[in-house]
Amino acid sequence: MKGFDSSVRLVFEPLPPQGGSGMNIPLPGEGDWNDLPPVGPALSMNLKSAVTEGHARPSSDPGGRIVGAGGMVIDGDVLGCPCPDCKALIPIRLWLMVADCWRCKASIELTEQQEREATRLIKQRDQARRNTTGNGRTAPAPAAIRSISAPPREDAAPSRAVPPPTPAQRRAPAESPPRVATAEQPIGTRKKARATAAVGSTDVFLREAFRDLPAWLISLLLHMALLVILGLIPSPEQHKVERLTLSTQLNTKDALGGEKVRDPNTDEEIIIDLPIPKKPRTDEERRRIIKADQDARELRLDPNQPYPNLPTMDAKIRQINSGRAAGGLAARDPRVRRQMVTAEGGTTLTEAAVARGLRYMAKVQNKDGSWSFRGERGATGLALMAFLGAGQTSDVGFYKDEVSKGVGYLLKLQKPNGDLSGKTSSNQRMYIHAQAAIALCELFAMVGDESLREPAQRSVDFIVKSQYADGGWRYDPNARKQRGDTSVVGWQLMALHSAKLATLDVPETTFNNVEDFLDTVQKAKDSRGRAVTVGSRYAYQFNRPPTHVMTAEALLCRQYLGWSDSHPGFDSAARYLLKSHPPQRSAPEMYYWYYATQMLHHLGGEHWRQWNEKMRDVLVNTQEPAGRHEGSWPVRGGHSAAGGRLYMTALAVCCLEVYYRHLPIYRKVTVE
């Protein structure tokens, strides 16, 4: 960070929308201009004239005095503004983004709009200096002017384009979310600045002494002083050692692990706080990363803020770190998103793709709360799975309304026997029911709303009663004498597993019957007739040859049914899938990727690392970047024609949520 000027601070009321007349701050009264801080009578009177008369007067400084919106004034190298309470003229500390009134002690915070207005005035002053000197070079501005700030407004200088808000973004939220750092607000900068300001504002002498010191040196001095004070305090319990860790390390990463990327539009260094798959080398790559960082933050919550509809962070951390199966959905909490994505192999680009995919699905939701596959309202359960996977519930998140409407549609749709398939009579019936049951069970597990217990339990009971004699399921829930198929079985088992996480009742015999079914479709030879490791190949039905798709789905079922990760079938299958059927952009198989991604994530290790790198790159690079279908995935590959664009998008989003959607079965995750 460049040098700072400790004599300039700032805080205002919000600027009005574009086209307004400026900040709603009353101008100082006639008697208030004479009682000013020690900035010089000439400056004080000239600022008064500039504000009251609305134009700049001649000045010895080439930049002159310039008046901005709401009475903000720059006079040479000093920024000033009227106090909104007592109307006294007060100096601005731009790098601190706050201003303290010397008369009434009011403290005001500068908004991003006002910061851009200040930056605009500075640029205008610098341009005037260039025009005056005539040599095309500007004298170095003081440290206060060089401090990091937000991009200028469109009427002042080119800035990074920000996409217009979607309808969901424009609605007024039910609760005011905490202020989250964005690309224009590097994480940690303002927090440290306010802490420094709180210490320095009590003494004018210290302000002047520190004005030219860099921020990192001030922070180091304060930390050293704090350590000395703590060392002098006697401990009531000599055997108890309190440890205080303070970091003064300066490198390319901030204290939270973010990396700095230079914004080609503003020449600022933006902190990207999620992993970057590769270092951007061109301006276009830098713009892409910065835009992705902005989108990725949309689904996260500040872990330091209280949320009445969420358990405390301590309780959530204990739940995740316990390693118990009951906490399988705990990592979806938006407050731990950053840690989970970083630890499990996600990136800034994968999180941005999730945010854009959910944005698309919110846009195509029907008015009654449902989602449609090719015109049929059977996609509601699958769409809700994607929203819930990102921690978006009816109580918490950016898409509370969409989730609430979707669940409301399912509750109205459900029949007395628990069936959630609606009027569908096609081969999709049990798929639709299972996906809707997963959504109900997961939402109940995540929010604990007892009104959901009974409909969720009925949906599970319907699955249990529809199980075939061979332990499987297929299209018709009443055809008990038919044989099941692995594809339908996978979805029913995932619903039953979600029910167990929600503490609903599932007979143990139902799970045992699924084991029996999987044994019937397990193959000792591959599709070419060659012998394979026991438990490493599976078929669609007992009399069919094995396929890679059914192998991935069946092995995920085996994981939830209790197979150890040391079972030789896993290693053999993982090597087979990676070698013969890796994710490829030229051959999309979203259904297969959905199951293989989950299975390999649970397995972990080198197999997961190789799969993840391929999977995330293919999905990120095939998402629609713009246009009417922006944020969705094109209709390509097996089963895509039946499900359409929403089907492809929901499964792709679930794949990219794998880092936190379910805690890994065989590995213990630790968050702080």
N, C-alpha and C positions, 0 to 999 in steps of 0.2 A: 504494500500500500504506500502511496506517496505521502509527502509531509502533510501536516495538519496545522491549521490556524485555530488555536483555542479561543480566539476572541469572537468567533462567529457561531451563534447557535440559532435554533429555530423551532416554531410550532404555530399552526394556524387552524382555523376552522376549514372544512372541506371546500374546495373550489366548486362552483356550480357547473352544470353540464356545458358542453360546447355551445357557444353562442351566448353564454351568460356574460355578465358584466364584471366578473371578478369575484374575489372572496367577500363574504358578507361580514366584513370587519369595519366598525365605525371609524371614521377618520378622527384624529386627535382634535380636541377643542383648542380654542385660541390660547388658553392659559397653560396648556399642557406642553407646548413646544419649548418652553424655557427651562423645564426641569428635566434635563436629559443626562444620560450617562456620559462619561468623559470621552467623547469622540470628537470634541472640538466644536466651538460655537458656529464656525463657518459651515461646517458640514451639517450641523443641526438645522440651521436656517435654510440652507440650500435644499435639504431633504424636505423641510416643511413646504418650501415653495414648489418643489417638484410634485409633492403629493396633492397639495391643495389646488395648484394651478394646472396640474395634469400634463406638464411638459417639462423637458430637460432644459436647464440653464447652462450658460457657458461655464466651463471648468478648466482648470489648468491641466487636468488629466485628459489624454487624448480620447479616452473612452467616454468622457462626459458623465452626466447623471441621467439615468434611464429609469423610467417609472413602468412598473409592470402591473399585472392584475392584482386587485385588492390592496393597492397601496404599497406593494413591495417595491423597494428602490435600491438601485446600485449606484454608489457614488465612488468612482475610482475603484479601489480595492475593498470597499466596505459595503455589505448588504444590510439593509434596514427595513423595518416594518412597524406598523402601529400595533400596540398591544390591544387585543380585543376586549379587555376588561377596563383598564384605566386610560387607554388611548395614548399612553406615553410612547415615544419612539424608542424602539429597542433594537439592539444589534442582533444579527443572525449568525449562528454557527452552522454553516451548511454541512460540514462533514459529520457533525453530531446529529443533524436532523431535528434539533430542538431549539427553543428559545426561552430564556428565563427573563421575566420583566424585572428590571432593577427597582421599580417603584412598588408595585403591588404583589410581587413575587409569583405572579401567575406563570405556569409552565405549560407550554403548548407544543404539540407534536406536528411536525411537518408531514403532510400527506405526499404521496408519490406525484400527484398532479402539481402540487406546489413546489416540490423539488424540481420537477421539469421546468416550471416557470422560472425558478431561480437560475437553472442552467441556461435557459433561453436568454435571460438578461445578461448572463456572463458572456455567452457567445456573441450577443449583440454588442456588448462593450468591447470585446476583443476585435470584432470586425471594424468597429469605429477606430480602434487604435491602428489596425493595419491600414485603413484608408488614410489616416493622418500621417503615418510614417512614410507610406508610399514605397517601401522596400519589400513588401510582401511577407515580412517577418514580424511576429508578435513578440513583444517583450514577455519574458516568463511571468505568468500570473502568480500571485502569492499562494501559499499552501492551501488556504481556505478555498480558493477557486479551483485548485487542481484535485480536490478530494473527489472520491467516487460518488457518482450521482446517477439518477435514472436517466434514460434517453430523453432528448428534447422532444417537445410536441411537434406535430406534423407541420405547423406553420413556422417552425424555427429551423429545423434541419432534418435531413433524412433519418428515419428511425426504423427499428425492426417492425415488420408488419405483424399485427396481431389479428388472428382470424375473428370474424364477428361472432358474438355469443350465440349458442344454440338456443332454441326455445326453452330447453330444460335449464340452461344456465341463466336465462333472463328472469326466471320466476323467483319470487322472494322466498328464501329458505325458511323452513319452519323454525329453525334455531340458528343463531348467529355462530358460524364456525369461527374458530380462533384464526388469528391472522397468521398465514403460512408464508414462509419465505419463498420468494419467486426468483427468477433469473435476474430481475432488477434489484433484488434485495439479497445480497450474499449472506448465507447463514452465519450468524455469530458476529457480524460487523456491528450491527446496531446495538446488540446486547452489550458488547464490550464498550461501545461508545457511551451508552447511558451509564454504565457502571463508573467509567472514568469521569463523566460529567458530574455525577453525584458527589464525588470526592472533591473535584476541582472547583465547583461553583461556590464553595463556602469561603474561599479566600482569593481576593483579587491578586494578591502577590503571586500565589501559586499559579493562577491562570496565566499571568504574563510569563512566568518562568517556564511553563510547560508548552507555550504556544508553538514553538518550533521543534519540539521533540516528536519523533515518530511514535505512532500508537503502540507498536510492539515494545518499545523501551519503557513507555509509561506503564504498560501492563506489567512488565517485568519488575519495575520498581515497587509497584503496589503489591505484587505477590510476595516479593522479598520482605516488605514491611509486615505483611500479614503473617508470614512464617515466624518472624522475630517476635511479634506480639503473642502468637500462640505458644511459642516456646517459653515465654515468661509466665504463662498461666499454670499454676500448680495443679496437678491432677488429684482429685479426691481418692482415686483408686490407683495406687502405684503400679499394680499388676496389669492394668488395662491400658493398652496402647491404641491411641487414635491416630489413624493415618489420613493425611490430607495430600492429595495428588494434584499438583498444578502443572500445567503444560505451557511452556514458552517456546516450543519448537516452531520454527518457521521453515516451510518448504512448499512444494507445489500442491499440497493437500491441506485443507483446513482441519480443525480439530475433530470433525465428524467424518473425515475420510473423503471429502469431495475433491474433485480435480478442477483446475482452472482452465477455461477455454476462452480465448479472446473473441469477443463479438465483432465481426467484420463491419457491422453497421455503425457501432458507437466507439469501437476500439477499447471497450471495457473488458475486464477479466471477469467472466461469469463463473461462479462455482457450481459445478455439476455434481450433485451429492450421491448419485447412484453410479455403479460401474459403467465405464464406456468400453464397448467391445474392442475398439482400436482407436488410437490417437488420431483425431481429425487433422488432415494435412492441407485441405483446401478450404476456401471461404464457404463454399457450398456445404461441405461436410460439417463445418463449425455451425452454420445456421441450422442444419438439420438436428444436431445434438442439442443446441440451445432450445429449439422449438420442442423437441422431445422432452427435455427437462421440464418445460412449462406444463406440458400435457400430463407427464407422469405425476406431478404434484397434486393433480386434481383429486386423486383417490385417497390421499393420505391425511391423517389427522395429527395434530401436535401432541406428542406424548406427555408434554408438560402441562397440558390444560385439563381441567376436569370436565367430564361428560356425564350428565345424570343418567343416561340410558346405557352406559357401559360400566363394567366393573372397574375398580381402581387398577392403575397400572401394576401395583405390587401384586394384586390378586391374579391379573392376567399373566404376569411374568412367572409366578409360581405355577400356574396351570400349564404353561408351555414347557417350562423346564422340568416339570415332574416326570415327563416321559410316559404318562399313563394314556391309555387308549381313549379315555373319556375326553381328553384335550385335543383330539384329532382335528377339530375345526378352529382351535384357539388362535392359530397363526394368521387367520384371516383378518384379525383386528387391524384396522387402518393405522393404528398407532405404532405397530411394530413392522409395518410394511417395508421400510427401508432396510432394517436388519435382515429380514427374511430374504428379500430379493438379493441382497449382497452375499449372504451366506450360502444360498442354494443355487446360484448360477445365473440369476437374471441380470438385466442391464437397464440402463435408462431407456433404451429403445423398446425392450419388451414391455416395460410398464406403460410407456406411451402408447404402444399398440393396444394394450388392454383398455386404456382410457378411451381411445378413439373407437374401438369396437363397441364398448358399452354406449358411447355417444350415438353411434349409428343405430343400435338396437332400441335405444330410448326413442329415437326419431320415428321408427317404424312400428311402435306399439299401437294397437288398435284402441279406439275410444273406450271400449268396454274393459280394457285392461289386459286383453289377450294378445298373443302373437300368433302369426299364421305361417304355415308351410304351404306355399303355392296356393294361397287362398283358403286353406282349411285351418281353423283355429286349433291346431294341435301342437304348436311350438311353445306354448306358454311355460311348461315345465322346464324345457331345455334352456329357454332364454333366462328364466329366473335362476337356474343353476349358475349361469355366467355372472349375474349380478351378485349373488350370494357368495360366489367364490372370491370376489374382490372385497368382501366385507360390507357390501351394501345391503342393508336390511330395511324393514319397515320403520325402524327406530333411529338408525344412524346411517349417515352417508349422503352423498350428493344425489342419489337416486331413490330416496325414501318414497317419494310419490309413485314412481313407476313400480317399485316392488310391492307397495301396498295395494295398488290397483291390480297387479298381476295375481297376487295371492287371493284377493277378493274375488276375482273371476274364477279361480280354481274352487274356492269354497262354494260358490253358487253352482258350479258345474257338477260337483261331486254327487253321486247317487247314494241312496241309503246303504247300499252294500259296500261302499267305499270306492267304487270305480270312478276314476278321474279321466277316462278316455273320451267322455262326451258322446257325441253322435257317431264317432268314427267306428266303422265296421270293417275296415280294411286290415291288411297285415300290420299296420302301424299301431294297432290298438294297445297291445301290451307294452310297446316302447313308450307310447305317450303316457300311459298310466305310470310306469316306473319313473320316468323323468319328473312328472308332477309330484309323485310320492317323495322322491328325493328332495325336491324343493320344499315341500311342507315339513318334512322331518328335519331338514337342515335349518330352516328358519326357526322352528320350535327350539332346536338345540342352541341356536345363537342368541335368541332374544328371551326365551323362557316364558313366552306368552301362553298361559294355561288355556286360553280359548282355542289354541291350535292343537292341543294334545289329542282331543277326541277325533277330529278329522284326520290327523296324521296317523293315529292308531288304526282307524278304519281303513285307510289306504294300505297299511301294512297287512292287516287281516285279509284284505282282498288278494294280495299276492300269495300269502300263505295258503289260502283256500284254493287258489288256482294252480298250485304246483302239480305237475304230472306224476304218474306212478314211477317214472324213471328218475325222478328228482329234478327234472328240468321244467321249462316253460316254453310256449311258442305263441302263435298269434291268437288262438282262441282260448280264453280262460276256462271254457267249459268242456273242452275236448280232452278229458282226463286220460283217455286210452291212447292218445297220440304220443309220439316221442318229442322231446324238447330239442331246442337247438342252442348252441353255445352263444350266439349273438343275443338272443332274447334273455338267456340265463344271466349274462353279464350285467345287464341293466337291472334285473330284479334283485340280484345279490347286492349291487351297489345301494339300492333302496333299502334293503334289509340292514346293511351295514350302517347307513345313516340313521336308521331307526334305533339301532343299538347305541350309537353315540348320543341320541336324544333320550336315552333311558326308556324307550318304549318296549313293549313286550314282543319278543320274537321267539318262537319255540326253537329249542336247540336241535330238535329233530329236522327242522327245515334246513338248517345249515348242513347237517349230516347227509341229508338227501342230495344236496347240491354236490357234495364230495363224491357221492356215488355216481351222479350223472357225469362229472368231469372224468371219472375213471373210464367211462364207456367211450368217450371221445378222445381219450389219450392214445397216441399212436407210437408204436415201437419203430416205425420206419418213416422216412420222409416221403415227400411227394414223388421222388424218383425210385423209391423202393430200397433205399440204403438204410441200414440200422442206425438208430440215433439213441442218445441218452434217454433213459426212462424219465418221463415227465417233461420233456422239452418240446414236444410237438402236439398240436391239438387240431381237431377237425370241426367242421360246422355241425355235423351229425355223426352218429356212430358208424355209418356205412360210407362216409365220405373220406377223401384224402386230406391230410393236414394242410393248413394254410398259415401264412405268417400273421394274417389278421386275427384268426381265431386263436393262434398261439399266444399272442400278446394279451388278448382279452381273458383267456382261460388262466394264464399265469397271474394276472392281477387278482382274479378270483382266488387262486391258490394262496396268494399272499394274505388276503383278508380271512381266509379259512385257517390260517395258522402254520403254513409251511415255513420252515426256517430258511434264511437267506443262504445257508450253506448247502441247501439241496442242490445236487449236481445238475438238475434240470434247468435251473435259472441261468447258470453260467453258459451252458450249452446253447440255450435259447437266445440269450443276449448276444453271443458271438454270431449266431446265425442271422438274427435280425439286423445287426449292424453291418455285417458283410454283404448280405444279399438284398436287404430292403431298408437302407437308410433313408432318411427324409431327403427328397429331391424336388427341386422346383419344377422340373420337367414332368414329374409323375406324382401329382398330389394325391394323397390318400388320407383325408382328414379323419375318417373313422378309425383307421388303423393307428394314425399318429396319436389320437386321443388316448387310446388304451396303452400303447407302447410307452408313451411319455410318462404316464402315471406308474406303470410297472417298473420302468428303469429308474425313475426318481426314487422310488422306495428302495430299490436294490442298491443304488448309490455306486460309489467307486468309479473306476475308469470307464466302465460301460456307460454310466450315466453322463460322465463328462463328454465323451465322444458324441453320444446321441444329442445331448442338450445343445452343443455348439452348432450342430447341423439343423436341428429342429427350429431353434429360435431365429437363426438367420433366414431360413426359408420362409417362415411365417411373417417376420418383420418385413421382408423384401417383397412379399406378394400381396400385402394389404393395399387396398385402393387408396392412393395418396390424395385424391381430390375428386371433385365432381359430385354428382347426385348420390353416388354410392360410397362416398368417402368414409373410411373406417371399416368397411366390410371386406370380405374376401370373395373373389370371383367363384362362380359355379363351375368347378372343374373336378374331375376325379370320380371314384366310385361312390355311389349313393347320393351324389350332389344333385343330380337332376330331380330326384324325388323331394329332397329337402329344400333345395334352392339356396339363395344367398344367406338367409337367416341361419339355416342349418350350418353352413360353412363357417359363418362368423361366430356363432355360439361355441362350436367345438374348438375353433382356433383360439378364442379368448380363454376357454378352460385350459387348453394346453399351456398358454403363456402365464396362467395363474398357478401353475403347478408348484412354484417355489413357496407358496404359502396356502394353497387351497386345502391340502391335507398335510399334516405333519408326517414325515417319513416313518415307516413302520420299524425299520431296523436300525435307525440312528437316532440318537438323542440330540435335540436342538436346544441351544442355550441362547437366550436373549438377555439383555441388560436393561 
